[in-house]
Amino acid sequence: MLIDEELTLKKLEIFLAFMRSGNLARAAAELNTSHVSVHRAIHSLENALRCPLFKHEGRTLTPLESAYVLEERAQNLIQEMVETVRLTREAAGFSAERFKLGALYSLTVKTVPQLIMGLKLRRSELNIDLILGSNVDLFYKLKNMELDAILVSLNESVSDPDCAQLPLFSDDIFLACPADSPFAEQADVDLGDLREATFITLTPGFATYQDGVRVFQQAGFEPKVAMQVNDIFTLLSMVSSGVGYALLPGRIAAVYESRVRLVPLQARYQLQQHIGVVFLKAKERDPNLLALLAECRMYSLKHPA
């Protein structure tokens, strides 16, 4: 049996409003429409079902047994459809109860906690999953809809026509050295003086690794790399232990503050990272994402580039 095209969910909602109120005028007021529209929808339902639902007694509509059967079934149908819409939107990442946020390890020192606190104030019911990784890994997960938004360095690795970006702040690259290093107390450092020094880097895919490559190219030499690590905190631990030097962003200054110094590079080697949030344009109307973007705008006002 084919369902008549006149049988719509909207008309069922109008029918249910009338069954609750028992009156055309009250049903119309509940739905913010006219009683004529309510009457028309009910009449259209009877045509679509090819059976009467009410006994017409003047202007009074008295429900028949068929109306009570439809009422019970329609209530279940509407509830099921509401749940179906909710689950469908959640599967697409829209206004889900969980928000999956990706971020660089270095942003967990200050930026990520502040943004998450602000987001929880805006949407207290929201559960937030934080996934840490490199620019490349996080962007891959964003494109595959495994993440709702990512906080990363806004470089060529996250440039994509399907995505939008919102800048947060800019960060300088420094030389990270042990507190007892001869470079620790200098006002700035000539990277050429470290031509024979040993360095520790992050693995390729991290924005800080790529920025380090550019800085060393400006200095005109390839560094002697003792090891590559997968997170910035391990790297800092290696630097503090005297294993080698590193090029790192200023936002990690508070970590190992007593054991690691961040020394500015001379002007000819200076380079900035531009940090921001990246998200899919297809999700730009999602309420959870809009709340995060509002918090990011507030953060950027307090930390102008």
N, C-alpha and C positions, 0 to 999 in steps of 0.2 A: 504493500500500500504506500503510495506516494503522499508525502505531507503537503497539504495545500500551502501555497506561498503566503496566504493571508494569516497563517498561524505563526505568530512571531512571539519572541520572549517579551517584547515590550507590551504587547496586548495581554499577555498572561500576567504581567506585573500590574497592569491596570485592573484586570479582573480580580486579582487577589486583594488589591486595595479596596475594591467595592465589596468583596465578601467580608473583609474585616470591619468596614464601616457600616455596611447595610444601607448606604444612602449615596445617591449620585453626587450630591453637593459636597458631602464630607470627603468622599473619595477624590473629587476634583481638587478640593483644598489641600489634601495630603500630597497630591501629585503636582500641585501648582499648575493646574490646567483648567479647562472649562468642563462643566457637567455634560455638555454636548459631546465633547471629545471622549469622555468616559462611556457614554451611551453608545457612541459610534463604534468604539473598540469592542465593546461587549457584543453588539450586533454582528460585527465582522467575525468575531470568534465563533458565533453560532453558525454563520455561513461556512466558515472554514471547516468546522467539525461536522457539518451537515446534520445537526440535531439541536433541539432547543436546550437552553440552560436555565431559563427563567420562565415563570408564568407571568404574563403581562396583565396587570390589573390596573387599568388607568395609567397613572404615572409611576406606579409601584411595580418593582421587579421582585418577585418571590422566587427564591432558588428552588430548582427541582433537584431530584436525586443526582442527576447528571452533573449539576454544578458542584455538589459536594465531592463527588469523585474527582472532578477536574481540579478542585481546590487542593485536595490532599496531594495529588500527583504533581501539580504545578509547583507547590511549595518545595517538594523534593527536587524537582527539576531546576528551579531557580537557585536553590542552595548548592546543588551540584555544579551548576554553571559558574557561580561565583567562585567556588573552590577551584574549578578548572582554569578560570582566568588567572587566579592567584598563582597556581602551580606553574602555569605556562609562562607567566611573567618572571617568576623566580628562576625557571630553567634558563631564561634569556638574560638573567642577572638584573632584572628591573624590580626595584623596591623589595628585594629579598630581605629576610631577617638577618642574613649574614652579609658582610661586606668584606671582600677579599682585596686587601691593599698590599701592593708590592713596594719595596723600598731598598735603597742601597744600605749596606751595613753602617756606613759612616753617618747616615742621617738619623740613626737611632740614638745618637748622643744627645740631641736636643730637638731637632725638627719634628721627627715622628711622634715622640711623646706629647708635644704641644698640640699637634694637629689631631691626634686621637682623643685627647682630653676635650678639645673643642667640639669634635664630631659627636662624642658621647653626650655632651651637654645639649647639642641640637637634636639628637636622636637617641635618647637614653635606652630605647628598646633594642637598638642595633648591636649585634655581635660582630666584632671585627677580627678577622684573621689577618695576621701580619706575616708576609712571606719575604724573606731577604734574599738578595742575589745580586748579580751583575746587571749592567745596562742591557746587555744582549739577552741574557736569560729571562729577565723580567719582561722585556718587550715581546719576546716570543710567547710567553704565557698570556700577556695582554691580548695579543692578536688571536690567540686560540681560545679566548674568553675564559681562561682559567683565573684571571685577575680582573677586578673592576676598574682599577686605576693603579698607576705606578709613579713613585717619586724617584726621579732619576736625573742624570745629567742630560741637558737638552742639546745633544750633539747629533751627528749624522746617523748614528745607529738607531735613533728613535724617530727619524723623519719619515712620515708615511701619510699619504693623502687621506687615508681612512681614520686618521687620528688627529686630535686637537691637543694643544699644549697651553698650560698656564704657568708663566715664570713665577718663581718664589724668591730667589735671591742669587747673588753671584758670590763666588768664593775663590780666593787666590790660592795658587800652588806654592808650597814652601818646601825647604829642605828639612827633613826630619832627621835629627841626630841625637845621640846620647847626651845627657846633661853634662858629662865630663869631656865632651868632644872639644877640640880647639876651635871649632866653628860656632859653638853654642852661644858665645857672648858677642858675636859679631853683629853689626847693624844690618848687614846684608852679606850675601856670599856670592863669589864668582864661581859658577859651576865648573868652569875650566880648571879650577884648583883641585877638583875631585876626579880628574881624569883617570887616576890610578886607584881610586877608592872602590870598595865593594858595595854593591847596592842590592836591595831586596825590593821586589815589585809584586804587585798583584798579577793574577793570570790575565791573558788576553780576554777581552769581553767586558772587563771593568773599565769604566770611563777614566779612572785615575791612571790605569796602565797606558791607555791611548794618549792621555795628556802628557804623561812622562816621556813617551816616545817623541812627541813634538818638542818638548823642552830640550831633550838631549840632541835632537836634530839641530835646534838653534845653537846649541853649545858646540856642535861640530864633532861629536864623538859618540860611540856606542858604549854604554856602561858595562862594567864587569858585574854581571848578575850572579849572586851566590845562590839565590833560590827565589821561587815564585810561590805565593800563597793564595788561598781562596777567600780570605776575609781580612779586613783592615785591622782588626784587633790583634790577630796573630802577627801581622806585619809589625805593628807597634811594639809588641812584645819582643820581637827579634831585634828591632832597632834599640830598644831600651837595654837589651842584653849585650849590645856592642857587636852584633853579627854583621851589621852593615848600615848604610844610609838609605833613605827613601825620599821620594817626592810625594807629598801628601797635601790634601786640602786643609785649610785653616780651621774648618768646623770640628776637627777632632782634637783641637788644642787641649781640651779639658781632660782627655784620656792620658794616663801616665804622665800627668803634668810635671811631677817632681823628677821624672826620669828621662823624659824626652823633650827636646826643645824644637820648636818650629822657627826656622830662621828665614827671613825674606830673601828671595832671589834678587840679584841685581836686575835693574830695569830691562835690560836686553833679553833676559830669560823669563820675564814675568808672563804668566798665563792665568786666565780665569776659567773656572767651571761655572756654567749657568744651570742652576738647579730648578726643577719645576715638576709639575704633575702632568702626566700624559694619560689620555683616555680615548676610547673609541667614540667617534662622532655619533654612531648609532645609539649610544647610551646617554647622550648629553641631556636628556630630559628625565632620567631616572632620579627620583627624589633623594636616594642615598648619595649618589654622585653629586647632585646639586648642593647637598649639605657640605660635602667635603670641599667642593670648589669655593663655596662661601667662606669656609674656614681658611682655605689657602689664600684667598684675597685679603682677609684680615691679617694673616701672617706676613704676606708680602708688603703690606702697608707699614708694618712694624720693622721690617728688614729690607729697606729700599736698596736696589742694586747700586 
